[in-house]
Every structure is written in structure tokens, then in C-alpha cells.
């Protein structure tokens, strides 16, 4: 099935040398919206098309038409339909975002119910993985505040070098490195802030006071992250 509007949007964007993020900013929409247009998951509405016209000097037909669309009028399209389709198929993989988790003192995990794209190779390798949004600075050497940490729920055996998502008590959660020490367990930060110290929990893993939710296997930034 042809993706006429997606081909047109993609061709317009590439002709202007814009990334999806840059086009989204010009049109005042989310980057995921541009991606959905290009992959045929949704269509621009009237106000979106008006923004196309104002920001990029294109017409309604340039965006929406099959016979008079921008894609077919380009002498050499920036990317063939087959390549665009392959990219969109690769981008189909998503992982659920189950909540926000503290990278600081253990805090209540804020529940969410949405999803975020994941590279297809990672989805295949970690099929039961999920995202948690990192809040706080206690892991900011590797997991800055606002990033999405991908958690593999099948890896719950602690080691001395990986970061883990942990439940502390009944309803608090955090991301830390885990050190088994005499008499209990230490949750160790990985931070640029020297004032953040490890926290010790007596008999934590043995008593269930500390429960490992899974290992951090990857991390990414949300589309609207600012650097």
C-alpha cells in the first residue's frame, strides 16, 4: 500500500535539509507526529497543513496529493519509497514506559501508561523490557535526569558493575548499583555530585526489603530533551 502523504512529507523535509525534530519545531508538533506522518500512521490536519504552507512555502497538494504531490514532482527524490518503508518498519518496535523512577533517594514511582520507540535489535534481544524515566542526579555519570532507562526484567541477579532498577519497601523505587556487603546491601550512586552517598539496608535482599526489578541495559533521551 502506497504511503502518499508520508512520501510527500518526507520529500519536503529532505529537500529543505531538515531533521524530523527540526521540522516538528517549525510546525509546532511533536517529533513523533512527523514520524507518524512519514510512516503512514496518521495524516496532517488542516492546521498542520496551514503551518506547512506558512513555514515552508508549499501547497496543500504538495503535502496531500498523489498526482501533484511534492514527491512525484521532485526530479530525484531524496530517498526511494522502499527505503523509507524499511525505515518505518524498523521503527515499529516500542517498549512500554511504566513510570518514573528516582535516581536519588528512593521515592514513590510515578505510574505512566504509554510507550516509546526502541531499536528493533534491542526489542528482539530484550522482548520483555520496559522503560523507566529517570528522575534525579544520583546516576548522572551514565543516566542523566530525564533520560529513559530500558530495564530487562529477566536480569535480576546483582553484580558489581551494572545499574539496576530496585523496589525499596512496598512502593518506593530507585536506580542504583548494588553492592552486597556484610550484614546487608548498599545501593551505590554513580554521580558527579560527591555529596550523594551510598545507602545501606540491613539484610535487604534476603528479607525482601530490596527487590530487583531488572537490569538497566540501555538508555535514550526523549524527543524533547534539551542539552
Residue pairs with C-beta under 8 A, 6 or more apart in sequence:
1 40
2 66
2 81
3 38
3 39
3 40
3 81
3 84
3 85
3 88
4 64
4 65
4 66
4 69
4 71
5 37
5 40
5 43
5 44
5 63
5 64
5 69
6 37
6 38
6 39
6 40
6 84
6 88
7 69
7 71
7 77
7 81
7 84
8 62
8 63
8 64
8 65
8 69
8 70
8 71
9 34
9 37
9 38
9 44
9 63
10 38
10 71
10 78
10 79
10 84
11 69
11 70
11 71
11 74
11 77
11 78
12 52
12 56
12 58
12 62
12 63
12 70
13 19
13 20
13 23
13 34
13 38
14 77
14 78
14 79
15 70
15 74
15 78
16 23
16 56
18 26
20 31
20 34
20 35
20 38
21 31
21 223
23 34
24 30
24 31
24 33
24 34
24 223
26 51
26 55
26 56
27 34
27 48
27 51
27 52
27 55
28 51
29 48
30 223
30 224
31 223
31 224
32 223
33 42
35 41
35 91
36 42
37 43
37 44
38 84
38 88
39 88
39 91
40 88
43 64
44 52
44 63
44 64
49 60
49 63
49 64
52 58
52 62
52 63
53 59
53 60
58 70
61 68
61 69
62 68
62 69
62 70
62 73
63 69
63 70
66 72
71 77
90 119
90 120
91 117
91 120
92 120
93 117
93 118
93 119
93 120
93 122
93 123
94 115
94 116
94 117
94 118
94 123
95 115
95 116
95 118
95 123
95 129
95 130
95 131
95 150
96 113
96 114
96 115
96 130
96 131
97 112
97 113
97 114
97 115
97 116
97 130
97 131
97 132
97 133
97 148
98 111
98 112
98 130
98 131
98 132
99 109
99 110
99 111
99 112
99 132
99 133
99 173
100 109
100 110
100 112
100 132
100 133
100 134
100 135
101 109
101 132
101 133
101 134
101 135
101 149
101 165
101 173
101 174
101 175
102 109
102 135
102 136
102 138
102 172
102 173
102 174
102 175
103 134
103 135
103 136
103 137
103 138
103 139
103 140
103 143
103 145
103 174
103 175
103 176
103 189
104 135
104 136
104 137
104 138
104 174
104 196
105 136
105 138
105 174
105 199
106 166
106 168
106 169
106 172
106 173
106 174
106 187
106 199
107 135
107 136
107 172
107 173
107 174
108 171
108 172
108 173
109 132
109 167
109 171
109 172
109 173
112 133
115 131
116 131
116 148
116 220
116 222
118 129
118 131
118 150
122 129
122 150
122 217
122 218
123 129
126 150
126 152
126 154
126 217
126 218
128 152
128 153
128 154
129 150
129 151
129 152
129 153
129 214
129 217
130 150
130 151
130 153
130 214
131 148
131 149
131 150
131 151
132 148
132 149
132 151
132 165
132 175
133 146
133 147
133 148
133 149
133 222
134 143
134 144
134 145
134 146
134 147
134 148
134 149
134 175
134 219
135 145
135 146
136 145
137 144
137 145
137 191
137 192
137 193
137 196
138 174
138 176
138 189
138 190
138 191
138 193
138 196
139 163
139 175
139 176
139 189
139 190
139 191
140 190
140 191
140 192
140 193
141 190
141 191
141 192
142 163
142 190
142 219
143 149
143 163
143 175
143 190
143 216
143 219
146 221
146 222
146 225
147 219
147 220
147 221
147 222
147 225
148 219
148 220
148 221
148 222
149 163
149 165
149 175
149 216
149 218
149 219
150 216
150 217
150 218
150 219
150 220
151 165
151 213
151 214
151 215
151 216
151 217
152 214
152 215
152 217
153 213
153 214
154 214
155 214
155 215
155 217
156 164
156 212
156 213
156 214
156 215
157 212
158 164
158 178
158 180
158 185
158 205
158 212
159 178
160 177
160 179
161 177
162 177
162 215
162 216
163 175
163 176
163 177
163 190
163 215
163 216
164 175
164 176
164 177
164 178
164 212
164 213
164 214
164 215
164 216
165 173
165 174
165 175
165 212
165 213
165 214
165 215
165 216
166 173
166 174
166 175
166 176
166 178
166 187
166 210
166 211
166 212
166 213
167 173
167 210
167 211
167 213
168 174
168 187
168 201
168 209
168 210
169 209
173 213
174 187
175 216
176 187
176 188
176 189
176 199
177 187
177 188
177 189
177 190
178 185
178 186
178 187
178 188
178 210
178 212
179 185
179 186
179 187
179 188
179 198
180 205
181 200
183 202
183 203
184 200
184 201
184 202
184 203
184 204
185 200
185 201
185 204
185 205
185 210
186 198
186 199
186 200
186 201
187 198
187 199
187 201
187 210
188 198
189 196
189 197
189 198
201 209
201 210
203 209
204 210
205 212
221 227
